[in-house]
Amino acid sequence: MSAHPPVRLGRFATAVAQARDAGELLVQPRMGFPTLTGMGSGLRAVARARARTVGTITLDSYTRVGDHDSARRALAAGADLNGFPIVAHGAGATRAMIAGAWAGSLPIQVRHGTPLPLGVVRALVDAGLDATEGGPVSYCLPYSRTPLGEAVRAWAEACELLAHRVSGAHMESFGGCMLGQLCPPSLLVALSVLEGLFFRQHGLRSISLSYAQQTDDTQDMYAVRALRRLAAQHLADTDWHVVLYTYMGVFPRTAHGALELLRRSARLAAHTGTERLIVKTPAEAHRIPTIEDNVEALEEAWAAARAVPRAAAPAADDQEGEPELGLAVHHEASALINAVLELHPDIGRALTEAFRRGILDVPYCLHADNAQRARSYIDTHGRLRWLAVGHMPLTVPRPAGTPRLRAQDLLGMLSHVQGAFDRQALTAQRLRARHLSAPDPARPAAATATTSPISADP
C-alpha cells in the first residue's frame, strides 16, 4: 500500500491494516445463510477459525433484485434461500444476530450482486456494518439487463450515502472478477482501478481492488503487481488494498485438485503481497458448501499462505527487470485506464461512454451495453490472450494462424482449469496406487510367502 495522507478507517479496513502490519494474509469466505440462526452460526465459526479472518454476509437472489416481499414470504414459509435477506430481516434483527453470534468484534462485509444497490446499502448501514462490494460496471454487465447508465447513477447515490453515513466506510471493486474467467488480466486490472476511482469521486476513501485467479500463476502474479502499481499511481490519497479471489470458474471435481487450486491462490496472494483472499471451497463442485466446508477452506488457505515467504509490495514506478509478460499487462491496463479518463472528468460518464464506443469491451459478455467485439483465448502455455480487441486502444500481436473459436473451443476453455487440476490429481492418485501395490524390496521374500495368515497379526 502506498504512502498517503491519513484516512479514517472503519472496522473492516482497520482489520486489513492490522493484518498487513503483522505480515499476515486475511482470509474470507463467501457464505450466506437465510436464517438468523444459520447466519449467526456461520459468523461464529469464521471468528473461531484457526486463521486470520474477516466475515461475510452474502445476500440472496430476491434481495439482489429488490424483491423483498418474495424474500419475506420465503422466510415465512421456511423455504430455502441462497443467501441472507438483510432487508427482509430488518436492521434490528441483523444487529441482534451479529451480537448474539459473539461476532461483534469480527469485521464483516456484505456481498450482494445487485446493479441497483441503494436499498442494500441503507440496510447494511442501519445494521451497523461498514463494508460492502460491487461497482457500477462489475455488478451490472455480468449479472443484469439494467442499462449501464442507470447502474452508474444508482451506484453514485449509494456510494455517497455510504460515505455520508458511515465514518471510514469501505467499498471493494468487483471489477477484477468480471465474468469470473476468460477475461484477460489487463482488462480486469483496468476495470478494478477505474471503479476505485469512481468510488473515490463519490466520497469514499477506503477502497479495495479485486483480481480473480485465472489460468496461469505467472501471468496472475504480474497482473497483481500491475494492479498494485496502478493503484499506487491513481489512488495515492486513499486507503487501498488488494483482494484476490480463488478461481471463480468451473472448479475441479476431485478433492485433491480443488485443494491444490485453493492453495495456489493462497501462495499467489503471499507472493504478491496481497492483503486479503476470498476463498472457494472444494465442495462447490458438488453441492452448496456447509459452514464446516467454509472453515476448512479458510484454514487450508491461511496455512498455505503462511508456508511461503510474503513479498513486499512493488513500488509504483519500479518496473526495472520486469519481463515482457509483466510489462505487457501493465502497459495494456494503463492504456485502457488513460483512454477512459480522457473521455470525461466524471468517472461514471466516462465509463458509460467508454462502453458505448467499445473502448472497454468485455469478452463473451452479452449485456446490451457491451460492444461484444473483444475475444480472448487460452494459448498453448495456458495463458489468457487477446484474440480480438475490437475498438479498445490496444496493440497486441495477432495469434499465429489466427485461431477461430468454435462452440466446443469455448467450452474447452471454460473447463481448462478444472481439467488440468483434475488430471494432475488423478495422475498423482495412480502413482500412489502403483507405489503401494509394488513389492517392498526391503522385505525378505520368505516373509511374504510363508508367513501364516493366522500368526501374522499377534
Buried (B, 14 or more C-beta within 10 A) or exposed (E): BBEBEEBEBBBBBBBBBBBBEEEBBBBBBBBBBBBBEBBBBBBBBBBEBEBBBBBBBBBBBBBBBBBBEBBBEBBEEEEEBBBBBBBBBBBEEBBBBBEBBEBBEBBBBBBBBBBBBBBBBBBBBBBBBBBBBBBBBBBBBBBBEBBBBBBBBBBBBBBBBBBEEBEBBBBBBBBBBBBBBBBBBBBBBBBBBBBBBBBBBBBBBBBBBBBBBBBBBBBBBBBBBBBBBBBBBBBBEBBBBBBBBBBBBBBBBBEBBBBBBBBBBBBBBBBBBBBBBBBBBBBBBEEEBBBEBBBBBBBBBBBBBBEBEBBEBBEBEEBEEBEEBBEBBBBBBBBBBEBBBEBBEBBBEBBBBBBBBBBBBBBBBEBEBBBBEBBBBBBEEBBBBBBBBBBBBBEBEEEEEEEEBEEEEBEEBBBBBBBBBBEBBEEBEEEEEEEEEEEEEEEEEEEEEEEEEEEEEE
